[in-house]
Amino acid sequence: MAIDDLWYLKKRDPGTKKFIPSKRYGRGKRWRVRYTNADNEDREKLFHLKRDADAFDLECRSGVAAEVTVKREMDRLTFAEYAQRWRASRESGWSVETRRRIPQNLRKQLLPTFGAKPIRSITLTDVMAWLGRLLDDGTAKSSIGLYFGVLKTILNAAVIDKVLDDNPCDGVKLAQVLRGMTRAPKWVPTEAQVLKLTEVVPRRFRAAIWLGAGEGLRIGEVFGMEAGFRCLDVGNQELHVVQQLRHSPEHFGGFYLSAPKSGSAGTVDLDAVVAEELAAHIREVGPVEFQLPDITSGKPVTRPAALLFTSTRGKLLTDRYWSELWEDWRCAAGWPKQGTFHSLRHFFATTLISNGVEPQHVQKALRHASLRITLETYVHWIPKSDRPRGLVGQLLRQANGQRPGSSAIQDRS
């Protein structure tokens, strides 16, 4: 850094011994300070007074001038701080479900690992190590894809904002990272284990277990099940899976009804045993009516909904409340730690497949978006049948024997 007098040259007049005036003498600002900015680029700043130039030069040398501290602030900017700015600037354009999901993904998955790290310090190795931990913890492949997508989107925005020079996620080939993983469930309960669970679960929630094991419903779809034709058509032996109960303190006052997981709304057969359990539940426990926002059609409409499953005090069920109940029931039933409510859905699917139900019918019952998902998840349970050996040759020989004037396949050699 240096201070230059633009009105005088550095040469002196031989006669007067004074500095020789420059061509700029008397025009514009006299004093120039040369410095290196935050991006390591050479810059200059002009001043009328020498004392102002000296003060700025001192600030640059001590590192407190704004022009040279921008980089230091960027170096200290944490992922959590930038993620909060990113979320605040985009949240207004998100759907209700996205406004619920993104903060949850940040809070539970990204911030514990990256939150306190300066965003500029996040490397490809950091991202790969994080993905490895998710894999080791048994996190679902689809969930890893969602979490990684959020991280990559935030860091892409940081590149556009010139906070980052490049995105470390660009070097990650997620398909290769996840190669070797399958959709196959880690654990599936046996018939005896399912029945044991129904024995330890209180009457108030027993029908919920049957909806999971006998119909393959997800827990949110069970919470959203209501009495009446909208969900239950006993006469036609049909179950309409058209909604799920969601809880978000930031939206609609907490609870609201939304469509099931993307592409999985539909009508399925109502098992006779499940129908009996539901009838007993309605008779002995009864539904509780609530005024709830319903966004299943896309436009919020508040309407009465007689939901089948509530707490012992008749309140709506939160994920946290259910998790506490489930932990007690799981232990009482002797289930392993990986046994979740979703394990009942796996039991439902594998029971159908192992008993010869066509995969296309299983796909419909599970309301999977594609048959590929069903096959990837439950391929190990498809019964293996012995293929007859030499079938094609036998058929050709038989056809040849039936041809007029021919009793055997001719040797062409």
N, C-alpha and C positions, 0 to 999 in steps of 0.2 A: 504494500500500500504506500502511496506517495501523494504529496501535495504539490501541485504545479501552479506557478504564476503565469497565467496566459497572456498577460499584458507586456511581459518582458522576456527577452531571450536570456539564456544563461551566459551569454558573452558580455563582456564589459567594453565600453568605449576606451581605446588606448589613451586618449587625452584626458577625459573627465573621470575615468575609472568607474563610471556608473554603468548599470546594466542597460543594454540597448533595447529600446521599445520594439515590440513585435508588430506585425501587420494588424493584430486584433486590438492593439492598444486603444483603450477608451471605449470599446464596444462590447456589450454583453457582460456576463458575469466574469469576474477576474480569476477566481480560485477554483481549481479542479482537484477533486480527490479521486484517485484510482484505487479500486478495490476488487476483490473476487467475491462474487455472490454465492448464494446457497447452492447453486447448481454448478459451481466451480467454473463460472464464466467471468471473463474480465469485463468490468463495468466502470463507469465514471459518473461523478455527480458534481455539479457546478454550484458555486456560492458567490455572493457579492462580497462578503466579509471574511477576512482571514480567520477570525475567531470562530465563526460557524464551521469553516472547513476543518479547523483543528479539532473541534468538538466531534464532528462526524468521523474524522479519521480515528480518533481515540475510541469511539464506540465500535467501529469496525474491528480495530485491533483487539479490543477486549471481548468481542463476540456478542455484544448486546444490541447492536443495530439490527433493525427489522430485516434489512436486506440480506444479512448473513445468518440470521437465526431461523429463517423459514425451514431450512434443511434440518436443523436441530429439532424443531417442533415436529416435523414429519417423522424423524427418527424415533421420537418418543410417542407418536400417535399409536395407541393400542388398537388391536382388532376390535375390541368391545366398543371403543369410542367411535370408530368409523362405522361399524355395523349399526349402531344406534342412529347415526346420521343417515345412513343408507335406508334404513327402515322408515324413518320419519319422512323422508323425501318421497317415498313411493307408496306408502300404506294407503293413501286416499284412493288409489286406483285398483287396489286389490279386492277380490271377492271376500265375502264373509269368512269362507273356509280358509282362504289364504291368510287373512288377518289373524286367524286363530292358530294356524299351523306354523307359520314362519317364526313368531316369537317363541313358540314352544320348542321348535327345533334349535333355535339359537340358544335358549336357556339351558336345555337339557343335553345338547349334543356338541355344539360348536364352542360356546363360551368357556365351558370347563377346560377345554384343551387350548384354545387359541386366544381367549378373551384378554388375558393379561399380557400377551406377547405384543411387542411393537409390530405393527402390521408389515413393516418393511423387513422384518427379520424372519417372516414365515418362509420356509423353503420347501422344495419338492420333497426332501427327506422328512420334514415335519408332517406333511400331508400323508405320505406313504405310511409313516409310523402310526398315525391316527387311524387310517383305514385298517391297518393290521390289527390294532387293538379292537376295533369294531368286529372284525372277523373272528378274533379269538374269543370275544364275548358272546358269539353266536347271534349277532344282530342279523335280522333278515336282509336278504339281498336287495329287496325292493326298498327297504328303509335306508340302507347304505346309499343307494342311488339318490334318494331324496335329499339326505343330509349333504352328500357331496355336491349335488346340484346347487343347493343354497350357498355353500361355501364358494363354489366357483363363480356364481353370479355376483356375490359381494366383491370378490377380488377382481372380477372383470370391471366392475364399476370403479374400483380403486385405480385401475390402469387408465380408464377414460378420464378420471379426475386428476391424473398425473401424480397420484400418491404413490403408485408403484410403476416401475419400468416394465414389468411383465408379470404374468399370472403364473404362480408355481403349479396351479392345477392343470395348466395346459400340457404339462409333461406327464400327466397321469392317464394311462389307458385303462379306464375303469373296467371294461370288459375283460381285459387281461388280468387285472387284479382279482376279479371275482371268478375267474376261470377255475373250474374245479368245484365251485360251489353248485349246489342244486337247490331246488325248491323243496326237496324232501323234508318233511318234518323231523325234528330232532328226536321227538318222543311221541308215541301214540298210546293211549291207554287201552287196556283190554276190556272186554265186556265186564269182567268181575270188578275191575277198578272203577269203571263208570257206575256200576250199581252200588259200589261201596260209597262213592261220592254222593249219590242220591240219598243214601241212608243218613249221612252226617249233615246234609244241608237242611236247614229248617223248612217247614212246610211253606213258608212265605216265598221261598225262592226255588223250590224244587222244580216247578214247571220251567223255570229258566234253564235249568240243567238239561231238561228234556228237549227244549228248543235247540240247544247247542248240539246235543248228541243225536237227536232224532230228526232234526231238520237242517243242521249245519249252519245255523245263524251265528253271526258275529255278535259280540257283547253289546255294541251300540244298537244293533238291530233288535236285540232282545229288549233293551231298555225302552226302545221306541215302539214296542208292540202295544197296541191298544185294542180294547174290546170293540166289537162291532164289525160290520161288513168291510170296512176299509182295510182291515188286516186279516180278519178271520171269516172264512166262508165255509162253515161246517157242512152245510147242505151239499155243496159241490166238492167237499173234501179238498179245499184249496187254502193255501196260506199266501197272502199278499205281502211280500217284503218290499215296502214302498218308502220306508223312512227309518231314520235312526235318531236317537236322542243325543244331542251334543250339549256340552257345558263349556261356556267361556265367560268369565266374569266381565270381560270387556265388551260383550255384544249381547243385545236383547235382554239385558238384565240377568244373564247367566245361562239359563236353559233355553233351547230351541230345537225344533225338529228340522232335519235336513234330509236330502236324498241319501240313500246308502252309498257305499264306496262306488266310485265312478264305474258306470256300466253294469252294476250288479243288482239293480232293482228288477223285480220280476215276480211271477206267480209260480209256486211250487206245490207239489202234492202234500196234503196234510195227512201225516201218518195217524192211523187210528189210535194208537197208544198215546201219542202226543196230544191228540184231540181230547182224550179222556183226562189227561193231566191238566190241560188248560181249563176244561170244564170244571174240574174239581177245584182248581185255583180260583176261578171266578166265583164259584159257589162259596168257598170257605174263606177266602181272603178278600176277593173283590177288587175291582179296579178303583182307582182314585182319579177324579177329574181335575184337570188343570187348564188354565188359560195359557196357551203357549204360542209363541211365534212359530209359524210354519213357513219355511222357505223352500219346500220341496218343489214348488212350481217355478222357483226363481224369484218371485215377488213375495216379500214378507206379508203374511196374513196371520193375525192373532185369532185363534179359534179354540174351542174346548176340545180336549183330548183326554179320554179315559184310559190312562196307562195302567198296564197290568202289574208292573213291578215298582214298588216303592219301599222306603225304609220302614222300620217298625213304627215310626212316628208318622207314617204317611207322607214322607217327603221324597222328592226326586233323588235319584241316585247319582252321586258323583263317582268319577273313576277312583279317587282316593278312598272313598268310603267302601266301594266294592273291593278294592285291593286288600284292604284290611280284613274284610270278611273272608275273601278267597284264601288268604294265607292261613287262616284258622281251619277252614274246611279242607284245604289241601293237606295240611299236616295230619288232620284227623283221619283222612281217607288213606293216608300212607302214600300219597303221590310224591314223585320226586320234585325237586325245585323247578325244573323246566316245565312242569305240568301247569298249563294256563287254561283259561276258558277256551282259548282257540284250539287247544288240544281236543276238545269235544268235536269241533268241526272236522279235525283230521280223523277222529274216530268214525264220524259219519261217512266221510268220503272213502276211507279205506275199507270200511265194512261193505259198502256198495260194490266197490271194485273187486274185492277179493271174493265176492259172491257172484261174480259173473255179470254184473250190470255193465252195459256198454259205456265206454268213456264219454260218448256224446251225451248220454242221459245223466251221467255224473256231472258233466260240465253244466248242464241245465239246472240240476239240483243245487249246485254250488253257486250258480250265477256267475261263473267265470267269464271274462271278456272273450276268451278264445280257448279252443280245445288244447292248444299248445301249453297253456298254463296248467291245465288239469293233468296233462300227460307228464310234464316236467316235474310236477309236484308228487304225483302218485304212481309213477311208472313202476316202482319196485313192488307195488301191490297188484299189478295186473297179472292174473293167473297165467302161468306158462303152460301152453298146450303142446303136445308132441306133434310135430309135422311129419306126416307119412313120408318115408323115404322112397325115392324112385317113382313118385306119383306121375310126373310128366311122361316118363318113358312107358309106364304101364298104360296110360291113356292113349298114347300114340300107337302102341302095339295093338290095343283093343280096337281102335279105329281102323287100323290097317287090316286087321282080320275080318272086319265087316265089309271091306271093299270087295266088289265082284272080281273073282279070278285071282285073289291075293290072299295068302294065309300068313304071311310074315313080312316083316320089313326087309327089303332087299339090301344085300351087302353091296355098297357102291365101291368098295376098294378094288 
